[in-house]
Amino acid sequence: MQIKPEELDNNGYVLIDSLGHKELIPFVRTYLKKRTKISSFYTVSNIIIVVAIIFCFWQNYGIDDFSLGSGITYFTYGMAIAFGLIPLHEFIHVLAYKSQGAEKTSYGANLKKFHFMAIADKFVANKKEFQVVALAPFVVISIILGILLFFVSNLWDFTILGILLTHTAFSSGDFGLLSYFEFNNDREIVTYDDKENSISYFYGKIK
């Protein structure tokens, strides 16, 4: 949006929530539990991946060079690789922020609580812009992994599915924040990050 944080009050927006970055996880959990379309989509996505994993085990059962142990081993490879994708995930967030007009971007992390975030300091984003930012890593990485499933051998299918399931779990914060926007759909919600104080602010005005 072409608006600065200090201009929000004069444009009819009022502060409705502030989120300390250390409190991200309980905030996300709260709004993933709300009955919104985005939280339902997130739940269904996880279910589909789990069903695909079960189907993959069933499909390979009885093949001479396949065993339950080998399937689990290759699946855990995928889980480990997903951790290595965290920098890429956040980098895609930053690219998405820049595509929406953000200039001051950076990264944040809380290793104790194991959550990471891309920050666009003082960039006010509306719902549409935030959707692009939040969904970009999930969409890009999921599409790439989905394509790879058609080009790898049976055991490596488990690795791809392991990456997909774990990365989807890592995307819960993005979906939780999107669910917040949808839950407050009666208002025009905008948000911005205050890097110095490690707080994200949410402003709204009646539509």
C-alpha positions in Angstrom: 0.0 0.0 0.0 1.1 3.5 -0.7 0.6 4.6 2.9 2.9 5.0 5.9 2.2 3.7 9.4 1.8 7.2 10.8 -0.8 7.9 8.2 -3.1 5.1 9.2 -5.1 7.0 11.9 -5.9 9.8 9.5 -7.2 7.3 6.9 -9.8 5.8 9.2 -7.8 2.8 10.5 -7.7 1.9 14.2 -5.3 -0.4 16.0 -7.0 -3.7 16.7 -4.1 -6.1 17.5 -0.4 -6.1 18.1 1.7 -9.2 18.0 5.0 -9.5 19.7 7.2 -11.7 17.6 8.0 -13.9 20.6 4.3 -14.7 20.8 3.9 -15.8 17.2 3.2 -19.4 17.9 0.2 -19.1 20.3 -1.3 -16.4 18.0 -1.0 -18.7 15.0 -2.4 -21.7 16.9 -5.4 -19.6 17.9 -6.4 -18.6 14.4 -5.6 -22.0 12.8 -8.3 -23.3 15.2 -10.9 -20.8 13.9 -13.4 -22.0 11.3 -12.1 -20.1 8.3 -11.6 -21.2 4.7 -7.9 -20.8 4.9 -7.6 -22.9 8.1 -9.8 -25.6 6.4 -7.6 -25.5 3.3 -4.5 -26.0 5.5 -6.1 -28.9 7.3 -7.2 -30.5 4.0 -3.7 -30.0 2.5 -2.1 -31.9 5.4 -4.7 -34.7 5.1 -4.0 -35.1 1.4 -0.3 -35.4 2.0 -0.8 -38.0 4.7 -3.1 -40.0 2.5 -0.5 -39.8 -0.3 2.1 -41.1 2.1 -0.2 -44.0 3.1 -1.0 -44.7 -0.5 2.7 -44.7 -1.4 3.4 -47.3 1.3 0.5 -49.4 0.1 1.5 -49.1 -3.6 5.1 -50.3 -2.9 4.1 -53.1 -0.5 5.2 -56.4 -1.9 7.8 -55.1 -4.3 10.9 -57.1 -3.8 13.4 -54.3 -3.1 11.0 -52.4 -0.8 10.6 -52.7 2.9 8.8 -50.6 5.5 12.1 -49.7 7.0 13.5 -48.4 3.7 10.3 -46.3 3.1 10.6 -44.8 6.6 14.3 -44.1 6.1 13.8 -42.2 2.9 10.8 -40.4 4.4 13.1 -39.1 7.2 15.6 -38.0 4.6 12.8 -35.7 3.4 12.1 -34.4 6.8 15.7 -33.5 7.3 16.0 -31.8 3.9 12.9 -29.7 4.7 14.9 -28.0 7.5 17.5 -27.0 4.9 14.7 -25.3 2.9 13.9 -22.8 5.7 16.3 -20.2 4.3 14.8 -20.6 0.9 11.3 -20.3 2.4 12.1 -17.0 4.1 14.0 -15.7 1.0 10.8 -16.3 -1.1 8.9 -14.3 1.5 11.3 -11.4 1.1 11.1 -11.6 -2.7 7.3 -11.5 -2.4 7.5 -8.5 -0.1 9.7 -6.7 -2.5 7.3 -7.5 -5.4 4.6 -5.7 -3.4 6.7 -2.6 -2.9 8.6 -3.2 0.4 12.0 -1.7 0.6 13.4 -2.5 4.1 13.3 -6.3 4.4 15.2 -8.5 6.7 14.9 -11.8 8.6 14.1 -12.7 12.2 14.4 -15.9 14.1 13.7 -17.3 17.6 15.8 -20.4 17.8 14.5 -21.3 21.3 10.9 -21.6 19.9 12.1 -22.6 16.5 10.3 -20.1 14.4 11.6 -17.9 11.6 10.1 -14.9 9.8 10.7 -12.4 7.0 10.3 -8.8 8.1 9.3 -5.8 6.0 10.0 -2.9 8.4 7.2 -0.2 8.3 5.7 -1.6 5.1 1.9 -1.4 5.4 0.4 -4.4 3.6 -3.3 -4.9 2.9 -5.0 -8.3 2.7 -4.3 -8.9 -1.0 -0.6 -8.0 -0.6 -0.2 -10.1 2.5 -1.8 -13.1 0.8 0.9 -12.9 -1.9 3.7 -12.7 0.7 2.3 -15.4 2.9 1.4 -18.0 0.2 4.4 -17.5 -2.0 6.8 -20.0 -0.4 4.1 -22.7 0.1 2.9 -22.4 -3.5 6.4 -22.3 -5.1 7.9 -25.1 -3.1 4.8 -27.3 -3.2 4.6 -27.0 -7.0 8.3 -27.9 -7.4 8.0 -30.9 -5.1 4.8 -32.0 -6.9 6.5 -31.9 -10.2 9.5 -33.8 -8.8 7.2 -36.7 -7.8 6.8 -37.6 -11.5 10.6 -37.8 -12.0 12.0 -39.8 -9.1 12.1 -43.5 -8.3 9.7 -45.2 -5.8 11.8 -44.7 -2.7 12.6 -41.1 -3.4 8.8 -40.5 -3.6 8.9 -41.0 0.2 11.6 -38.3 0.5 9.6 -35.8 -1.6 6.5 -36.5 0.5 8.6 -36.1 3.7 9.8 -32.7 2.5 6.2 -31.7 1.5 4.7 -32.8 4.8 7.4 -31.1 6.9 7.4 -27.9 4.8 3.6 -27.7 5.1 4.0 -27.9 8.8 6.6 -25.1 8.7 4.1 -23.0 6.8 1.5 -23.1 9.6 2.5 -19.5 10.7 1.7 -18.2 7.2 -1.7 -19.9 7.2 -2.5 -18.8 10.8 -1.9 -15.2 9.9 -4.0 -15.5 6.7 -6.7 -17.0 8.9 -6.6 -14.0 11.1 -7.3 -11.7 8.1 -10.2 -13.9 7.1 -11.6 -14.1 10.6 -11.7 -10.3 10.7 -13.2 -10.1 7.2 -15.8 -7.6 8.4 -13.0 -5.0 8.5 -10.4 -3.9 6.0 -7.3 -5.2 7.7 -3.7 -3.9 7.1 -0.5 -4.9 8.9 3.0 -3.7 9.2 6.2 -4.8 11.1 8.1 -2.8 13.6 11.5 -4.4 13.4 13.1 -2.4 16.2 10.5 -3.4 18.8 9.8 -6.9 17.3 6.1 -6.3 16.9 3.6 -6.6 14.1 0.6 -4.3 14.2 -2.8 -4.9 12.7 -5.1 -2.0 11.9 -8.6 -2.2 10.6 -11.5 -0.1 9.5 -15.1 -0.9 8.9 -15.8 -1.8 5.2 
